[in-house]
């Protein structure tokens, strides 16, 4: 295995992980389950401190197996009462109806409190679980499934918060449109096994969303109405929307997440699989295109740094739509230069789409972004698209993505805090 080829395979396996439920409530539950392991006896109280970005992301998305419940307090209570930290990003798989009822009683009794924590990393969460015979503390930081700190009755058991990126983390510098195209076109199919699994999981979610009435039913409604016409592009858009519908609606099916987000994984994978089937492409061709879509999404998400890109004021599904269009470009026989041109146009068009948390209308946002990405691909195939005279757009897709994150960081740095205050005012407190 060449160094570059091996690194791209490593990135696929490092960044694509199965996750049950949206990754924000999953992180809350995992953190609580980790703390609960060291809080002996019956659970008496749960204290939650979280960054603005994390509170924003957890408010309205439905939690799997919870009977349609949502919110950070509910996620933590379920994690403490029914979660097992060893389940990682599938921590909700053991939740039963009686657990959800017990969690609701704890919240009603004032035993679960949540507060905003300032001056912490964007992806940061601390949960203290007090049991009748001891107290456990856990901190999730930088990645949704990274339990960086553990404490039991005041004794520190783990603290990797200040440690450099894990030694087994991949080198994201190996990613470029050209290297992705070369790898996904020529690598043995066995090296793309994680992308193959992504096609299976995210297609199942998409099909579930098309069958059932989850959330706003964006994908199902668009497909059934025929209002926007048919064809490959519309098939792709509906597939992506339906998968996000199901995920945000609490469907009890795992998604293959991308860069810490199930919606990103669904948005960049399900449209490619649907388009490939519509075009009559083989299973291998669909897998290769899905691998390209996922790696392009990681490429866009890591231009500001692997950790910073995981959770930002910019809508992640909007960026993943560019990845999806790249995968569809591979199915259409386009070359890397066409994809590079398409990505610059997509980034220039979606840079103002703000992430205001995970919830039902994420599916509609994904649909808007996918429509825009298909438009950008059509322009790119004609040799057209946004250039350096188009605002935020730079010379390359990588530089343009960097500008998008700079805009989010420097120009919209207070966005998450404002969104948190809006939600607090709407609800009279946080869920």
C-alpha positions in Angstrom: 0.0 0.0 0.0 1.5 3.3 -1.1 1.7 6.0 1.6 -0.8 8.3 -0.1 -3.2 5.5 -0.9 -3.0 4.1 2.6 -3.6 7.6 4.1 -6.8 8.1 2.1 -8.0 4.7 3.2 -7.1 5.7 6.8 -9.1 8.9 6.5 -12.2 7.0 5.3 -12.0 4.6 8.2 -11.2 7.4 10.7 -13.9 9.9 9.7 -16.8 7.5 8.7 -18.4 5.9 11.7 -21.8 4.4 12.3 -23.9 6.5 14.6 -27.4 6.0 16.0 -29.2 9.3 16.2 -27.9 12.8 15.7 -24.3 13.1 16.9 -25.1 16.1 19.3 -27.6 14.2 21.5 -25.3 11.2 21.1 -22.4 13.1 22.5 -24.5 14.3 25.5 -25.6 10.7 26.1 -22.1 9.2 25.7 -20.7 11.8 28.1 -23.3 11.1 30.7 -22.9 7.3 30.3 -19.1 7.7 30.8 -19.6 9.7 33.9 -22.3 7.3 35.2 -19.8 4.5 35.1 -18.1 6.1 38.0 -21.1 7.4 39.9 -22.0 4.4 42.0 -25.5 3.8 43.4 -28.7 5.2 42.1 -28.6 8.3 39.9 -29.6 11.3 42.0 -28.6 14.4 39.9 -27.1 15.2 36.6 -25.3 18.5 35.9 -24.5 19.6 32.3 -22.2 22.3 31.1 -21.9 22.8 27.4 -20.6 25.1 24.7 -23.0 27.3 22.8 -22.5 25.2 19.7 -23.4 22.0 21.5 -26.5 23.4 23.2 -27.6 24.9 19.8 -27.3 21.5 18.2 -29.2 19.4 20.7 -32.4 21.3 21.2 -34.9 20.0 18.7 -33.6 16.8 17.1 -35.5 13.6 18.0 -33.7 10.9 20.0 -33.9 7.3 18.8 -35.9 4.9 21.0 -37.2 7.8 23.1 -40.7 8.1 21.8 -40.0 11.4 20.0 -38.3 13.2 22.9 -35.5 15.6 22.4 -33.0 18.0 24.2 -29.7 17.9 26.0 -31.2 17.1 29.4 -33.2 14.2 28.0 -30.1 12.9 26.1 -28.0 13.0 29.2 -30.6 11.4 31.4 -31.0 8.6 28.9 -27.3 8.1 28.7 -27.0 8.0 32.5 -30.0 5.6 33.0 -29.7 3.3 30.0 -26.5 4.1 28.1 -23.2 2.1 28.0 -20.1 4.1 27.1 -18.7 1.0 25.4 -21.4 1.5 22.7 -19.8 4.7 21.6 -21.8 6.5 18.9 -24.6 3.9 19.2 -25.1 4.7 22.8 -28.9 5.0 22.4 -29.3 1.4 21.2 -30.2 0.0 24.7 -32.8 2.7 25.5 -36.3 1.4 26.3 -39.7 3.1 26.7 -39.4 2.8 30.5 -36.0 4.6 30.4 -37.5 7.5 28.6 -40.3 7.8 31.1 -37.8 7.6 34.0 -35.7 10.3 32.3 -38.7 12.5 31.9 -39.5 12.2 35.6 -36.0 13.2 36.6 -36.2 16.3 34.4 -39.6 17.2 35.8 -38.2 16.9 39.3 -35.4 19.3 38.6 -32.7 16.6 38.9 -31.2 17.4 35.5 -29.7 20.9 35.0 -27.9 22.4 32.0 -26.0 25.7 31.6 -24.0 27.4 29.0 -20.3 27.5 29.4 -18.3 30.3 27.9 -14.6 30.3 26.8 -14.4 26.6 26.0 -13.8 24.8 22.7 -16.7 24.8 20.2 -17.2 21.1 20.7 -17.1 20.8 24.5 -19.4 19.2 27.0 -19.0 18.3 30.7 -21.4 16.1 32.6 -21.4 15.4 36.3 -23.5 12.4 37.5 -24.1 12.3 41.2 -25.1 8.8 42.5 -26.1 7.8 46.0 -22.6 6.4 46.5 -20.3 8.5 44.4 -19.9 11.1 41.7 -18.5 10.7 38.2 -17.4 13.5 35.8 -16.8 13.2 32.0 -15.8 15.7 29.4 -16.3 15.3 25.6 -14.1 17.6 23.6 -13.0 18.2 19.9 -14.8 15.1 18.5 -18.3 13.9 19.4 -17.1 10.5 20.6 -13.9 11.7 22.3 -14.2 11.3 26.0 -11.1 13.4 27.0 -11.6 13.5 30.7 -12.8 11.1 33.4 -13.1 11.7 37.1 -14.4 9.5 40.0 -15.0 11.1 43.4 -12.4 13.8 42.7 -9.8 11.4 41.4 -8.7 12.0 37.8 -8.7 8.8 35.8 -8.1 10.3 32.4 -7.1 13.7 31.0 -6.1 14.1 27.4 -7.6 17.6 26.9 -4.3 19.3 26.3 -2.8 16.4 24.3 -1.9 16.8 20.7 -4.0 15.1 18.1 -4.0 11.4 18.7 -1.1 9.6 17.2 -3.4 7.4 15.1 -5.1 10.5 13.5 -4.6 10.7 9.7 -2.7 13.3 7.7 -5.4 15.4 6.2 -2.8 17.2 4.0 -2.9 14.1 1.8 -6.4 15.2 0.6 -6.9 17.1 -2.6 -9.4 16.8 -5.4 -6.7 15.1 -7.5 -5.6 12.6 -4.9 -9.2 11.7 -4.1 -10.0 11.2 -7.7 -6.9 9.0 -8.3 -7.6 6.9 -5.2 -11.3 6.3 -5.7 -10.8 5.5 -9.4 -8.0 3.0 -9.0 -7.8 1.6 -5.4 -8.8 -2.0 -5.0 -12.5 -2.2 -3.9 -11.5 -3.8 -0.6 -9.9 -0.5 0.5 -13.2 1.3 0.0 -15.1 -1.0 2.4 -16.1 1.8 4.7 -17.7 3.7 1.8 -19.5 0.5 0.8 -21.0 0.3 4.3 -21.9 4.0 4.1 -23.9 3.2 1.0 -25.8 0.4 2.7 -26.6 2.3 6.0 -27.4 5.7 4.4 -29.5 4.2 1.6 -31.5 2.3 4.3 -32.2 5.6 6.1 -33.1 7.3 2.9 -35.6 4.6 2.0 -37.0 4.7 5.5 -37.6 8.5 5.1 -39.3 7.9 1.8 -41.7 5.3 3.3 -42.5 6.9 6.6 -43.6 10.4 7.6 -40.6 11.7 9.6 -40.3 15.4 10.4 -41.3 17.8 7.6 -41.3 14.8 5.1 -39.3 16.9 2.7 -37.9 14.1 0.6 -41.1 12.1 0.5 -43.2 15.1 -0.4 -40.8 16.3 -3.1 -40.8 12.9 -4.7 -44.5 12.3 -4.5 -45.5 15.8 -5.7 -43.5 15.8 -8.9 -43.5 19.6 -8.6 -39.8 19.9 -9.3 -39.8 17.3 -12.1 -38.0 14.1 -12.3 -34.6 12.9 -13.6 -31.4 11.9 -11.9 -30.8 15.2 -10.1 -34.2 15.2 -8.6 -33.8 11.5 -7.5 -30.6 12.5 -5.8 -32.1 15.5 -4.0 -35.1 13.5 -2.7 -32.8 10.7 -1.5 -30.7 13.0 0.5 -33.6 14.9 2.0 -35.4 11.7 3.0 -32.4 10.3 4.8 -32.1 13.5 6.8 -35.8 13.5 7.5 -35.5 10.1 9.0 -32.4 10.9 11.0 -33.8 14.1 12.4 -37.1 12.4 13.1 -35.5 9.8 15.4 -35.6 6.8 13.1 -34.0 3.8 14.9 -31.5 3.2 12.2 -27.8 4.0 12.3 -26.3 6.4 9.8 -22.7 6.3 8.5 -21.5 9.7 9.8 -18.9 11.8 8.1 -16.6 14.2 10.1 -18.8 13.7 13.2 -22.1 14.3 11.6 -24.8 11.8 10.4 -26.5 14.5 8.3 -23.2 15.1 6.5 -22.8 11.4 5.9 -26.3 11.0 4.6 -26.2 14.1 2.4 -23.0 13.1 0.7 -23.8 9.4 0.3 -27.5 8.8 -0.3 -27.8 11.1 -3.3 -24.9 9.4 -5.0 -26.3 5.9 -4.5 -29.8 7.0 -5.8 -28.2 8.7 -8.8 -26.1 5.7 -9.5 -29.1 3.4 -9.5 -31.1 5.8 -11.7 -28.2 5.8 -14.2 -27.8 2.1 -14.2 -24.3 2.1 -12.7 -22.8 -1.1 -11.2 -22.4 -1.6 -7.4 -18.7 -1.0 -7.7 -19.1 2.2 -9.6 -21.6 3.5 -6.9 -19.1 2.5 -4.1 -16.2 4.3 -5.8 -18.4 7.4 -6.3 -19.6 7.3 -2.7 -16.0 7.1 -1.5 -15.2 10.1 -3.6 -18.2 12.0 -2.2 -17.2 11.2 1.4 -13.6 12.1 1.0 -14.5 15.3 -0.7 -16.7 16.2 2.2 -13.8 15.5 4.7 -11.6 17.6 2.4 -14.0 20.5 2.7 -14.5 20.1 6.4 -10.8 20.0 7.3 -9.7 23.1 5.5 -9.8 25.1 8.7 -8.3 22.3 10.8 -9.8 18.9 11.5 -11.3 19.8 14.8 -12.5 23.3 14.0 -14.4 22.1 10.9 -16.4 19.5 12.8 -18.7 22.0 14.4 -19.0 25.5 12.9 -21.7 28.1 12.3 -21.7 27.0 8.6 -24.3 24.3 7.7 -22.3 21.1 7.4 -25.0 19.5 5.1 -24.5 22.4 2.7 -20.8 21.5 2.4 -21.6 17.7 2.1 -23.8 18.6 -0.9 -20.7 19.6 -2.7 -19.3 16.2 -1.9 -22.4 14.5 -3.2 -22.1 16.5 -6.5 -18.5 15.3 -6.8 -19.6 11.7 -6.4 -22.3 12.2 -9.1 -19.6 13.8 -11.3 -17.6 10.6 -11.0 -20.7 8.5 -12.1 -21.0 10.9 -15.1 -17.4 10.3 -16.1 -16.2 13.8 -15.2 -12.5 14.5 -14.4 -11.0 16.2 -11.3 -10.7 19.6 -12.9 -14.5 19.7 -13.4 -15.0 18.8 -9.7 -12.6 21.5 -8.6 -14.6 24.1 -10.6 -17.9 22.8 -9.2 -16.7 22.9 -5.6 -15.7 26.6 -5.9 -19.1 27.5 -7.1 -20.9 25.5 -4.4 -18.8 27.0 -1.7 -19.4 30.5 -3.0 -23.2 29.9 -3.1 -23.8 28.2 0.3 -21.3 30.1 2.5 -24.2 32.1 4.1 -26.2 29.1 5.1 -26.1 29.1 8.9 -26.3 26.1 11.1 -29.0 26.8 13.7 -29.0 23.3 15.2 -30.2 19.9 14.3 -33.9 19.7 13.7 -36.6 18.8 11.1 -35.9 21.5 8.6 -32.3 20.3 8.2 -33.7 18.1 5.5 -35.0 21.2 3.6 -31.6 22.8 4.0 -29.9 19.7 2.6 -32.3 19.8 -0.3 -31.5 23.5 -1.1 -27.8 22.7 -1.0 -28.2 19.6 -3.2 -30.2 21.6 -5.7 -27.4 24.2 -5.7 -24.7 21.6 -6.1 -26.5 20.0 -9.1 -26.7 23.5 -10.6 -22.9 24.0 -9.9 -22.1 20.6 -11.5 -24.1 21.5 -14.7 -22.2 24.8 -14.9 -18.8 23.0 -14.3 -19.5 20.5 -17.0 -20.0 23.4 -19.4 -16.7 24.9 -18.3 -18.4 27.6 -16.2 -18.6 28.5 -12.6 -17.6 31.0 -9.9 -14.1 32.5 -10.0 -11.9 34.8 -8.0 -14.1 37.8 -9.0 -17.0 36.2 -7.1 -16.7 37.4 -3.5 -15.5 34.7 -1.2 -14.3 32.4 -4.0 -10.6 31.9 -4.3 -8.2 30.3 -6.7 -8.8 26.8 -5.5 -11.5 24.8 -3.8 -9.2 24.4 -0.7 -8.6 28.1 -0.5 -12.3 28.9 -0.9 -13.2 26.4 1.9 -10.6 28.2 4.1 -12.3 31.5 3.4 -15.7 30.0 4.3 -14.4 29.0 7.7 -12.6 32.3 8.2 -15.9 34.1 7.5 -17.7 31.8 10.0 -14.9 32.2 12.6 -14.1 35.9 12.3 -17.3 37.4 10.9 -19.9 35.2 12.6 -18.0 34.2 15.8 -21.0 35.1 18.1 -23.6 33.2 16.0 -23.9 30.2 18.3 -24.2 32.3 21.5 -27.0 34.4 19.9 -28.8 31.2 18.8 -28.6 29.8 22.3 -30.1 33.0 23.7 -32.9 32.9 21.2 -33.7 29.3 22.1 -33.6 30.1 25.8 -36.0 33.0 25.3 -38.3 30.8 23.2 -38.5 28.0 25.7 -38.0 29.8 29.0 -34.9 27.7 29.5 -33.1 25.0 27.6 -34.4 21.5 27.1 
